[in-house]
Amino acid sequence: MSGTDPKDPNAPADPSAAVAAAEAALAQAKAAAAAAAAARARADEMARSGGPPPVPGQPSGGGAGGGNPPPPVDPMQAFAANGGEERPLIGKQGRFRMSRVAIATAIGVFLITAGGFLWLVTDSEAKARLDAAFDGNSCGELGTQSCLTLLVTADKREKERLWRENILRQKPIFGSLSMSYEPNDATVEIYQIRFRISPEEWKTGQKDLLGTKVCDKGADGKENCEVPYRAFEGISNGQCVEGQVATEMPPITGKPLVALENTFVPLFEAKVDCQTGELTEAFNYEYRVVVQHKDFDPKSIYVSRSAWTPGLGSHTLEFPPLALIPKPETMLDELVKFRSELFCYMKKKSLEPDKVPASVVDALRQQNGFVTIELYDRTEALLSTPEHKPWWEERWKEIEAQKCEE
């Protein structure tokens, strides 16, 4: 059978051809292994010396000294030759190479850190917070609170303190007034004087601020700074102005009283806007108490805002017992009685008027209702008036004609 004839597929294969094919495959495998080993060796040499290993038969200087430059190394082959391990990038001088982005980032971090340090050093509040954060001691009244917590919440607590203080300052202040007087059938009149405080003045928190006196012009054009006081109850002072329901109490002015007992006398009140909750105006009050009787000289007492004594729930004001001074016209009979007793004393003691002890004169005068020398002098002055002179001459004749019993 010639070489060009078709082969029988069922015929046995040639043994020599199979052996040749196996030997060729083995040679190719050895060549690939040798190439891989050479690539790994070159990669190790580059990692140690910073350059490609010299090619056998060529100078180590590369293309400058002659010969061809070494062929480029496949990165994948180098990665495989290194056992799959990454190698750091090293410059020609043996230093790590960094990108511009990394350098800029490092500079930025440094500047931010330096700026933060300078801020902590120069800013007192920030330094205080840092010190409080690292302070091992506790703070607060009981020493059980965190120093940093107290420092961070200081502004909030201060605002809350001011808010509570303003709420307390808006509450009305009432007074309780008591006074006894003689004669018992005297009448009492109370006049109120108002002082307005503006919102700006109120916000200053000045405790002794009285305000501006409120005066109204009457029909005659004269200013009237006092109004008759009238008591109210059920007023929501310190709340909003709208919707107040107040019941007017019967006025005490001009009513005969044995003693004056008046509670809930307003001393301070504030008006607040219902919508905004802001204070619109506030008032302080002072009073003038007038006690009078037809047979006595009237007595006027001015009660200042500072005269009240702060107490639990309300302020208090207690007057000492008040006795009105009689008018001289009402003391003429007492004068006749006093002069009659003094006349008998001198007659029994055989004393001239200038020899009577002053203590005796004072005792007799007070026993007859002349509580002051001024009252006696005013009454005696009436005896020389045209109206009372004839009357006194008749009374004096009766005094001289009396029989002074032992």
C-alpha positions as CSV (number, residue, x, y, z in Angstrom):
1,M,0.0,0.0,0.0
2,S,1.5,3.3,-1.0
3,G,1.8,6.4,1.2
4,T,-1.1,8.1,-0.5
5,D,-3.6,5.5,0.1
6,P,-6.2,6.0,2.8
7,K,-5.5,4.3,6.1
8,D,-7.8,1.8,7.7
9,P,-9.2,3.4,10.9
10,N,-9.5,0.0,12.5
11,A,-5.8,-0.7,11.9
12,P,-3.5,-0.7,15.0
13,A,-1.4,2.6,15.6
14,D,2.3,2.8,14.9
15,P,4.1,2.3,18.3
16,S,7.1,4.5,17.3
17,A,4.9,7.5,16.4
18,A,3.2,7.4,19.8
19,V,6.5,7.4,21.6
20,A,7.7,10.4,19.6
21,A,4.6,12.4,20.4
22,A,5.0,11.7,24.1
23,E,8.6,12.8,24.1
24,A,7.7,16.1,22.3
25,A,5.0,16.9,24.9
26,L,7.5,16.3,27.8
27,A,10.1,18.6,26.2
28,Q,7.5,21.4,26.0
29,A,6.6,21.0,29.6
30,K,10.2,21.2,30.7
31,A,10.8,24.3,28.6
32,A,7.8,26.0,30.2
33,A,9.0,25.1,33.7
34,A,12.5,26.4,32.9
35,A,11.0,29.7,31.6
36,A,8.9,30.1,34.8
37,A,11.9,29.5,37.0
38,A,14.0,32.0,35.1
39,A,11.2,34.6,35.3
40,R,11.0,34.1,39.1
41,A,14.7,34.4,39.5
42,R,14.7,37.7,37.5
43,A,11.9,39.0,39.6
44,D,13.8,38.2,42.8
45,E,16.9,39.9,41.5
46,M,14.9,43.0,40.5
47,A,13.4,43.2,44.0
48,R,16.8,43.1,45.6
49,S,18.8,45.4,43.3
50,G,16.1,47.8,42.0
51,G,16.6,46.8,38.4
52,P,16.4,43.8,36.0
53,P,19.0,41.1,36.4
54,P,21.9,41.1,33.9
55,V,21.6,38.9,30.9
56,P,24.4,36.4,30.5
57,G,26.9,37.5,28.0
58,Q,26.1,41.2,28.4
59,P,27.6,43.9,30.7
60,S,25.6,44.9,33.8
61,G,25.4,48.6,32.7
62,G,22.7,48.0,30.1
63,G,22.4,49.8,26.8
64,A,24.9,52.5,27.6
65,G,27.9,50.0,27.6
66,G,26.8,48.2,24.5
67,G,24.5,45.3,23.7
68,N,20.7,45.1,23.6
69,P,18.6,46.1,26.7
70,P,16.9,43.2,28.5
71,P,13.5,42.2,27.4
72,P,10.5,43.6,29.4
73,V,9.2,41.3,32.1
74,D,5.6,40.4,32.1
75,P,3.9,41.6,35.4
76,M,1.8,38.5,35.6
77,Q,4.8,36.3,35.2
78,A,6.6,38.3,37.9
79,F,3.5,38.1,40.2
80,A,3.5,34.3,39.6
81,A,7.2,34.1,40.2
82,N,6.9,35.8,43.5
83,G,4.5,33.2,44.7
84,G,1.5,35.5,44.3
85,E,2.8,38.0,46.9
86,E,2.7,41.8,46.3
87,R,5.9,43.7,46.6
88,P,6.2,47.4,47.8
89,L,7.1,49.9,45.2
90,I,10.6,51.3,45.9
91,G,12.2,54.2,44.2
92,K,15.7,54.3,42.8
93,Q,17.1,55.6,46.1
94,G,15.4,52.9,48.1
95,R,12.6,55.1,49.5
96,F,8.9,54.4,49.4
97,R,7.1,56.4,46.7
98,M,3.9,58.3,47.6
99,S,1.3,59.8,45.3
100,R,0.5,63.5,45.3
101,V,-2.9,62.8,46.7
102,A,-1.5,60.9,49.6
103,I,1.0,63.8,50.3
104,A,-1.8,66.4,50.2
105,T,-4.0,64.3,52.5
106,A,-1.2,64.0,55.0
107,I,-0.5,67.8,55.0
108,G,-4.3,68.5,55.4
109,V,-4.5,66.2,58.4
110,F,-1.5,67.8,59.9
111,L,-2.9,71.3,59.5
112,I,-6.3,70.3,60.9
113,T,-4.7,68.7,63.9
114,A,-2.4,71.8,64.5
115,G,-5.4,74.1,64.1
116,G,-7.5,72.1,66.6
117,F,-4.6,72.2,69.1
118,L,-4.2,75.9,68.8
119,W,-8.0,76.4,69.2
120,L,-8.0,74.3,72.4
121,V,-5.1,76.3,73.7
122,T,-6.5,79.8,72.9
123,D,-10.2,79.3,73.4
124,S,-11.0,79.4,77.1
125,E,-14.4,77.7,76.7
126,A,-13.0,74.8,74.6
127,K,-10.1,74.4,77.0
128,A,-12.5,74.3,79.9
129,R,-14.5,71.6,78.2
130,L,-11.4,69.6,77.5
131,D,-10.2,69.9,81.1
132,A,-13.7,68.9,82.3
133,A,-13.6,65.9,80.1
134,F,-10.4,64.6,81.6
135,D,-11.1,65.8,85.1
136,G,-11.4,62.8,87.4
137,N,-13.3,64.8,90.0
138,S,-17.1,65.1,90.1
139,C,-18.9,68.4,90.1
140,G,-22.2,69.8,91.2
141,E,-23.5,70.7,94.7
142,L,-23.3,67.1,95.8
143,G,-20.2,66.3,93.9
144,T,-21.9,63.5,92.0
145,Q,-22.4,65.1,88.5
146,S,-20.1,65.0,85.5
147,C,-18.0,68.1,85.1
148,L,-18.3,67.9,81.3
149,T,-22.1,67.5,81.4
150,L,-22.4,70.5,83.7
151,L,-20.2,72.5,81.4
152,V,-21.9,71.6,78.2
153,T,-25.4,72.2,79.6
154,A,-24.5,75.5,81.4
155,D,-26.1,77.7,78.7
156,K,-29.3,75.7,78.8
157,R,-29.5,75.6,82.6
158,E,-28.9,79.4,82.7
159,K,-31.8,80.0,80.3
160,E,-34.0,77.8,82.4
161,R,-33.0,79.7,85.5
162,L,-33.9,83.0,83.9
163,W,-37.2,81.6,82.6
164,R,-38.1,80.4,86.1
165,E,-37.0,83.7,87.6
166,N,-39.2,85.7,85.2
167,I,-42.2,83.5,85.9
168,L,-41.8,84.2,89.6
169,R,-41.3,87.9,89.0
170,Q,-44.5,88.0,87.0
171,K,-46.6,86.7,89.9
172,P,-48.7,89.3,91.7
173,I,-47.7,90.5,95.2
174,F,-50.4,91.2,97.7
175,G,-50.3,92.8,101.1
176,S,-52.2,92.3,104.3
177,L,-52.9,95.6,106.2
178,S,-54.2,95.9,109.7
179,M,-54.7,99.0,111.9
180,S,-56.7,100.0,115.0
181,Y,-57.7,103.6,115.7
182,E,-59.6,105.9,118.0
183,P,-62.2,107.1,118.1
184,N,-64.0,103.9,117.0
185,D,-66.5,105.7,114.8
186,A,-63.8,107.4,112.7
187,T,-63.8,106.8,109.0
188,V,-61.0,105.4,106.9
189,E,-60.1,106.3,103.3
190,I,-57.5,104.6,101.2
191,Y,-56.0,106.2,98.1
192,Q,-53.9,104.3,95.6
193,I,-50.9,105.6,93.8
194,R,-49.8,103.7,90.6
195,F,-46.3,103.4,89.2
196,R,-46.0,101.9,85.7
197,I,-43.0,99.8,84.7
198,S,-42.2,99.3,81.0
199,P,-41.2,95.9,79.6
200,E,-37.7,97.2,79.0
201,E,-37.4,98.4,82.6
202,W,-38.8,95.1,83.9
203,K,-36.3,93.0,81.9
204,T,-33.4,94.7,83.7
205,G,-34.4,92.9,86.8
206,Q,-33.8,95.9,89.0
207,K,-35.3,94.9,92.4
208,D,-35.8,98.4,93.8
209,L,-37.3,99.8,90.6
210,L,-40.5,101.7,91.5
211,G,-41.5,102.9,88.1
212,T,-43.1,106.1,86.7
213,K,-46.0,107.7,88.6
214,V,-49.3,107.5,86.7
215,C,-51.2,110.8,86.9
216,D,-54.5,111.7,85.1
217,K,-55.7,115.2,84.4
218,G,-59.2,116.0,85.8
219,A,-61.9,118.2,84.3
220,D,-60.3,121.2,85.9
221,G,-57.0,120.5,84.2
222,K,-55.2,119.6,87.4
223,E,-53.2,116.3,87.6
224,N,-54.6,113.7,89.9
225,C,-52.1,111.1,91.0
226,E,-54.3,109.3,93.5
227,V,-57.4,107.4,93.0
228,P,-59.7,106.0,95.7
229,Y,-58.8,102.4,96.3
230,R,-61.4,99.8,95.6
231,A,-60.9,96.1,96.5
232,F,-61.4,93.3,93.9
233,E,-61.2,89.6,94.1
234,G,-60.9,86.8,91.5
235,I,-58.3,88.7,89.4
236,S,-55.8,86.5,87.6
237,N,-52.9,88.8,88.0
238,G,-49.7,87.7,86.3
239,Q,-51.6,85.9,83.6
240,C,-52.9,87.2,80.2
241,V,-54.9,90.3,80.1
242,E,-57.9,88.9,78.2
243,G,-60.7,87.0,79.9
244,Q,-60.2,88.2,83.4
245,V,-63.3,87.9,85.6
246,A,-63.2,90.1,88.7
247,T,-65.8,90.7,91.4
248,E,-65.7,94.2,92.9
249,M,-65.8,94.2,96.7
250,P,-67.7,96.8,98.6
251,P,-65.4,99.8,99.0
252,I,-64.0,100.4,102.5
253,T,-63.6,104.1,101.9
254,G,-65.6,106.2,104.3
255,K,-67.1,103.3,106.2
256,P,-67.0,103.4,110.1
257,L,-64.7,100.7,111.4
258,V,-63.4,99.8,114.8
259,A,-60.3,98.3,113.1
260,L,-59.1,98.0,109.6
261,E,-58.4,94.5,108.3
262,N,-57.8,94.4,104.6
263,T,-56.1,91.5,102.8
264,F,-55.1,91.0,99.1
265,V,-54.1,94.6,98.8
266,P,-52.2,94.7,95.5
267,L,-48.6,95.8,95.7
268,F,-47.4,94.5,92.3
269,E,-49.1,93.1,89.2
270,A,-48.0,92.3,85.7
271,K,-50.0,92.1,82.5
272,V,-49.0,89.5,79.9
273,D,-50.0,89.2,76.3
274,C,-52.1,86.0,75.8
275,Q,-50.7,85.3,72.3
276,T,-47.0,85.8,72.8
277,G,-46.7,85.4,76.6
278,E,-44.6,88.6,76.7
279,L,-45.0,91.1,79.5
280,T,-46.8,94.2,78.3
281,E,-46.6,96.4,81.4
282,A,-46.3,96.1,85.2
283,F,-47.4,98.2,88.1
284,N,-46.2,98.9,91.6
285,Y,-48.6,100.4,94.1
286,E,-48.3,102.7,97.1
287,Y,-51.1,103.9,99.3
288,R,-52.2,106.9,101.4
289,V,-54.5,106.0,104.4
290,V,-56.6,108.8,105.8
291,V,-58.4,108.4,109.2
292,Q,-60.8,111.2,110.1
293,H,-63.6,112.3,112.4
294,K,-65.7,115.4,112.6
295,D,-64.5,116.2,116.1
296,F,-60.8,115.3,115.5
297,D,-58.0,116.4,113.3
298,P,-57.6,114.0,110.4
299,K,-54.5,111.8,110.2
300,S,-52.9,110.9,106.9
301,I,-50.3,108.1,106.6
302,Y,-48.3,107.4,103.4
303,V,-47.5,103.8,102.9
304,S,-44.5,103.4,100.6
305,R,-43.7,100.2,98.5
306,S,-40.8,99.4,100.8
307,A,-42.8,99.7,104.0
308,W,-44.3,96.2,103.6
309,T,-42.6,93.2,105.3
310,P,-42.2,90.2,103.0
311,G,-44.0,87.1,104.3
312,L,-45.2,83.7,103.3
313,G,-47.9,84.1,100.8
314,S,-48.3,87.9,101.2
315,H,-46.6,91.0,102.6
316,T,-47.7,92.4,105.9
317,L,-48.1,95.9,107.3
318,E,-49.1,96.6,110.9
319,F,-49.7,100.1,112.2
320,P,-49.3,100.9,115.8
321,P,-52.6,101.9,117.5
322,L,-53.7,105.3,116.1
323,A,-55.4,107.9,118.2
324,L,-56.7,111.0,116.5
325,I,-56.0,114.3,118.1
326,P,-59.2,116.2,119.0
327,K,-59.9,119.5,117.5
328,P,-59.5,122.5,120.0
329,E,-63.2,123.3,119.7
330,T,-64.0,119.9,121.2
331,M,-61.7,120.4,124.2
332,L,-63.2,123.5,125.8
333,D,-65.1,121.6,128.5
334,E,-61.9,119.6,129.3
335,L,-60.0,122.9,129.6
336,V,-62.5,124.2,132.2
337,K,-62.1,121.0,134.2
338,F,-58.3,121.1,134.0
339,R,-58.2,124.7,135.2
340,S,-60.6,124.0,138.0
341,E,-58.5,121.1,139.3
342,L,-55.3,123.2,139.0
343,F,-57.0,126.1,140.9
344,C,-57.9,123.8,143.8
345,Y,-54.4,122.3,143.9
346,M,-52.8,125.7,144.3
347,K,-55.4,126.8,146.8
348,K,-54.9,123.7,149.0
349,K,-51.1,124.0,148.8
350,S,-51.2,127.9,149.0
351,L,-49.0,128.1,145.9
352,E,-48.6,130.8,143.4
353,P,-49.0,129.7,139.7
354,D,-45.2,129.9,139.1
355,K,-44.6,127.6,142.1
356,V,-46.6,124.7,140.9
357,P,-44.4,121.7,139.9
358,A,-44.4,121.0,136.2
359,S,-45.0,117.3,136.9
360,V,-48.3,118.1,138.5
361,V,-49.4,120.3,135.6
362,D,-48.5,117.6,133.1
363,A,-50.4,114.9,135.0
364,L,-53.5,117.0,135.3
365,R,-53.4,118.0,131.6
366,Q,-53.1,114.4,130.4
367,Q,-55.8,113.2,132.7
368,N,-58.2,115.6,131.1
369,G,-57.4,114.5,127.5
370,F,-54.7,116.9,126.5
371,V,-52.3,114.3,125.1
372,T,-49.9,117.0,123.8
373,I,-48.9,120.4,124.9
374,E,-49.6,121.6,121.4
375,L,-53.3,120.6,121.8
376,Y,-53.6,122.5,125.1
377,D,-52.0,125.6,123.6
378,R,-54.3,125.5,120.7
379,T,-57.3,125.1,122.9
380,E,-56.3,127.9,125.3
381,A,-55.7,130.2,122.3
382,L,-59.5,130.0,121.6
383,L,-60.3,131.6,124.9
384,S,-59.1,135.0,123.7
385,T,-61.1,135.0,120.5
386,P,-64.2,137.2,120.2
387,E,-66.3,134.1,119.8
388,H,-65.2,132.4,123.1
389,K,-64.0,135.2,125.3
390,P,-67.4,136.0,127.0
391,W,-68.0,132.3,127.5
392,W,-64.6,131.9,129.2
393,E,-65.1,134.9,131.5
394,E,-68.2,133.3,132.9
395,R,-66.5,129.9,133.4
396,W,-63.5,131.6,135.2
397,K,-65.9,133.2,137.7
398,E,-67.4,129.8,138.4
399,I,-63.9,128.3,139.0
400,E,-62.9,131.0,141.4
401,A,-66.2,130.7,143.4
402,Q,-66.0,127.0,143.8
403,K,-65.2,125.4,147.2
404,C,-62.3,123.1,147.0
405,E,-62.9,120.2,149.4
406,E,-60.1,118.8,151.3
